[in-house]
Amino acid sequence: MTTSLARHLAGSGITANTVSPGVIVTDGMRQMFEDGAAARGWPGQWAELEPLVVAEYAPNPTGRLGTAADISAAVAFLVSPLAGYINGINLRVDGGIALVP
């Protein structure tokens, strides 16, 4: 769909790209894991807990979960003049968790 839209907008000066986020930490997600940490024998503080959550639920090369700031940085880049020649792509912002190119 993104590629089709990019072609449809050809010559208009508008680019069409997609951002696909991976596992993103939210306040609710953090609270859920902190609340259940003791039952698993895990530490209760997020700084110590996050590596364990990553290892069990979302192993990826960065060793951490994504944040809203990671997604907003990708979007800010794609809407900036720096990305003026990028068109019709799907940018995975997932820490490398997906095993596809």
TORVO-844572 format. One record per residue (C-alpha): residue in three letters; x, y, z; residue number from 1. Coordinates in Angstrom, 3 decimals. Example, Ala and Ser with C-alpha at 12.3 -4.5 7.8 and 13.67 -1.06 7.14 Angstrom:
<sites>
+------+----------+----------+----------+-----+
: type :        X :        Y :        Z : seq :
+------+----------+----------+----------+-----+
:  ALA :   12.300 :   -4.500 :    7.800 :   1 :
:  SER :   13.670 :   -1.060 :    7.140 :   2 :
+------+----------+----------+----------+-----+
</sites>
This chain:
<sites>
+------+----------+----------+----------+-----+
: type :        X :        Y :        Z : seq :
+------+----------+----------+----------+-----+
:  MET :    0.000 :    0.000 :    0.000 :   1 :
:  THR :    2.813 :    2.414 :    0.846 :   2 :
:  THR :    4.541 :    1.769 :   -2.472 :   3 :
:  SER :    1.279 :    2.189 :   -4.368 :   4 :
:  LEU :    0.581 :    5.479 :   -2.597 :   5 :
:  ALA :    4.104 :    6.698 :   -3.301 :   6 :
:  ARG :    3.613 :    5.963 :   -7.006 :   7 :
:  HIS :    0.179 :    7.563 :   -7.018 :   8 :
:  LEU :    1.680 :   10.754 :   -5.544 :   9 :
:  ALA :    4.563 :   10.824 :   -8.055 :  10 :
:  GLY :    5.366 :   14.339 :   -9.156 :  11 :
:  SER :    3.415 :   15.962 :   -6.326 :  12 :
:  GLY :    6.410 :   16.534 :   -4.045 :  13 :
:  ILE :    4.785 :   14.317 :   -1.414 :  14 :
:  THR :    6.481 :   11.140 :   -0.213 :  15 :
:  ALA :    4.698 :    8.191 :    1.373 :  16 :
:  ASN :    6.435 :    6.014 :    3.940 :  17 :
:  THR :    5.378 :    3.724 :    6.785 :  18 :
:  VAL :    6.876 :    3.341 :   10.248 :  19 :
:  SER :    6.356 :   -0.090 :   11.861 :  20 :
:  PRO :    7.169 :   -0.047 :   15.573 :  21 :
:  GLY :    8.353 :   -3.058 :   17.502 :  22 :
:  VAL :    7.667 :   -3.638 :   21.193 :  23 :
:  ILE :    7.272 :   -0.191 :   22.753 :  24 :
:  VAL :    7.330 :    0.415 :   26.506 :  25 :
:  THR :    4.262 :    2.184 :   27.831 :  26 :
:  ASP :    3.458 :    3.148 :   31.403 :  27 :
:  GLY :    0.885 :    0.335 :   31.526 :  28 :
:  MET :    3.341 :   -2.265 :   30.230 :  29 :
:  ARG :    6.012 :   -1.195 :   32.698 :  30 :
:  GLN :    3.508 :   -1.322 :   35.571 :  31 :
:  MET :    2.268 :   -4.770 :   34.529 :  32 :
:  PHE :    5.781 :   -6.241 :   34.666 :  33 :
:  GLU :    6.691 :   -4.416 :   37.879 :  34 :
:  ASP :    3.500 :   -5.676 :   39.540 :  35 :
:  GLY :    4.212 :   -9.281 :   38.528 :  36 :
:  ALA :    7.957 :   -9.235 :   39.148 :  37 :
:  ALA :    7.890 :  -10.608 :   42.697 :  38 :
:  ALA :    5.866 :  -13.663 :   41.663 :  39 :
:  ARG :    8.606 :  -14.524 :   39.164 :  40 :
:  GLY :   11.468 :  -13.809 :   41.540 :  41 :
:  TRP :   12.481 :  -10.800 :   39.483 :  42 :
:  PRO :   13.581 :   -7.386 :   40.767 :  43 :
:  GLY :   10.810 :   -4.810 :   41.033 :  44 :
:  GLN :   12.619 :   -1.790 :   39.583 :  45 :
:  TRP :   12.311 :   -1.229 :   35.826 :  46 :
:  ALA :   16.035 :   -0.607 :   35.259 :  47 :
:  GLU :   16.820 :   -4.114 :   36.549 :  48 :
:  LEU :   13.641 :   -5.657 :   35.201 :  49 :
:  GLU :   13.815 :   -4.512 :   31.580 :  50 :
:  PRO :   16.738 :   -6.782 :   30.543 :  51 :
:  LEU :   14.817 :   -9.782 :   31.898 :  52 :
:  VAL :   11.651 :   -8.754 :   30.038 :  53 :
:  VAL :   13.650 :   -8.288 :   26.837 :  54 :
:  ALA :   15.324 :  -11.674 :   27.169 :  55 :
:  GLU :   12.052 :  -13.522 :   27.747 :  56 :
:  TYR :    9.492 :  -11.625 :   25.683 :  57 :
:  ALA :   11.261 :   -9.578 :   23.040 :  58 :
:  PRO :   14.891 :  -10.610 :   22.489 :  59 :
:  ASN :   16.590 :   -8.251 :   20.081 :  60 :
:  PRO :   20.112 :   -7.046 :   19.259 :  61 :
:  THR :   19.706 :   -3.704 :   21.077 :  62 :
:  GLY :   18.978 :   -5.446 :   24.382 :  63 :
:  ARG :   16.170 :   -3.048 :   25.279 :  64 :
:  LEU :   12.581 :   -2.241 :   24.448 :  65 :
:  GLY :   11.607 :    0.668 :   22.264 :  66 :
:  THR :   10.250 :    3.977 :   23.495 :  67 :
:  ALA :    7.890 :    6.561 :   22.098 :  68 :
:  ALA :   10.980 :    8.721 :   21.542 :  69 :
:  ASP :   12.445 :    6.051 :   19.230 :  70 :
:  ILE :    9.324 :    6.150 :   17.081 :  71 :
:  SER :    9.030 :    9.919 :   17.080 :  72 :
:  ALA :   12.687 :   10.265 :   16.032 :  73 :
:  ALA :   12.080 :    7.987 :   13.040 :  74 :
:  VAL :    8.962 :    9.922 :   12.049 :  75 :
:  ALA :   10.746 :   13.267 :   12.505 :  76 :
:  PHE :   13.501 :   12.059 :   10.172 :  77 :
:  LEU :   11.064 :   10.836 :    7.519 :  78 :
:  VAL :    9.165 :   14.131 :    7.458 :  79 :
:  SER :   12.344 :   16.208 :    7.358 :  80 :
:  PRO :   14.155 :   17.427 :    4.246 :  81 :
:  LEU :   16.901 :   14.905 :    5.068 :  82 :
:  ALA :   14.555 :   12.131 :    3.890 :  83 :
:  GLY :   13.391 :   13.900 :    0.733 :  84 :
:  TYR :   14.645 :   11.081 :   -1.497 :  85 :
:  ILE :   13.162 :    8.289 :    0.621 :  86 :
:  ASN :    9.814 :    7.204 :   -0.756 :  87 :
:  GLY :    7.633 :    4.110 :   -0.574 :  88 :
:  ILE :    9.446 :    2.364 :    2.272 :  89 :
:  ASN :    8.440 :    0.614 :    5.458 :  90 :
:  LEU :   10.861 :    1.587 :    8.215 :  91 :
:  ARG :   10.953 :   -1.015 :   10.980 :  92 :
:  VAL :   11.801 :    0.599 :   14.305 :  93 :
:  ASP :   12.036 :   -2.605 :   16.284 :  94 :
:  GLY :   15.574 :   -2.925 :   17.621 :  95 :
:  GLY :   16.264 :   -5.641 :   15.050 :  96 :
:  ILE :   13.718 :   -8.099 :   16.480 :  97 :
:  ALA :   12.254 :   -8.956 :   13.077 :  98 :
:  LEU :   14.335 :  -11.482 :   11.181 :  99 :
:  VAL :   13.359 :  -10.121 :    7.775 : 100 :
:  PRO :   15.246 :   -7.466 :    5.813 : 101 :
+------+----------+----------+----------+-----+
</sites>
